[in-house]
């Protein structure tokens, strides 16, 4: 019987597109692909896999289901890291997957960023070309002029590098001020130094003795919120409890959604809403953090401008892109024009599909929330989608959500341009969306664009 040492990872039942994506991300790690039941049976009889070996399974396996494949590998080998990956919502049954031995599962494209991080970890663990891994941490967790037992870096999007800010010393007040002016809310710590970072934040929280922190750093709280959004989306997108859902499940999911958005925009009374907005800028790296950030920004804009109800904007912001589905998750307001006519026809229906998904799970939202979700890509000039609705019929709150959506997109680091200032983001959003003046002026006033608001 052969050892697994001649390849780094086993891929089972991947179609051409997914196989290309996975192997491209895993380079230079060697992979071994099994495409049908006979190849799986021969492999199980011929190879010895040691505990910790990664086996990834998808849905294109001929003559055997993914559940059967999981059972087979688990019965032959102990301690495998068994991962399921699919683009098919109907096949994504997390409860059944866990029962059959899968420790991780990813639904693409929504989970692509999370999967990329997992694959990078696999490469690093095998010491075959994994790049040095940095983890984003919140600037709110760091204190200027205080000794830091870890290196701090900042991401430079134009050259795609992590520049050193502090090599295990103090982060100066001048550097902190520079980051604040550039609306940089997260810096980066080497993965191997995360333990030191969490020790530092724990000691700092004890020393500060702040009320309402729950003993969690902002970095930990953000990570837990993102995990909550992912769990919530999976519950809505998958068929674990039947395709049509039931009313009790729908009610429970909606209550869970409200708790999630309450955590996004928590303890706002007496706080500086503008400062809170700056905290979440640039955080939307994937489908889940994008939903979280847009929900927060939309609610904050509502609070500051009086347009719509903050609770409605928060829920609509959370679910606004739920129906993107098979469309690429990195398609946004400013690159829709890159889609082919067929891709655009599909993408343009995602507001309606978002509502359809909520209905499938019996998640009842108010008519106001439904209208905000359905109309967040409509434009005042009637050139939006999906209905090309005339401007006077578009709810003001939908314009506000559209602004929040585009605002979040432009606040993210982008390798093709330098970071934008707050005013530059506002002006590009306004120009790109054609937002009506009655919506823009209170937003500009809140965000401090004095020249336009005057």
Order of alpha helices (4+ residues) and beta strands (2+ residues): beta-beta-alpha-beta-alpha-beta-beta-alpha-beta-alpha-beta-alpha-beta-beta-beta-alpha-beta-alpha-alpha-alpha-alpha-alpha-alpha-alpha-alpha-alpha-alpha-alpha-alpha-alpha
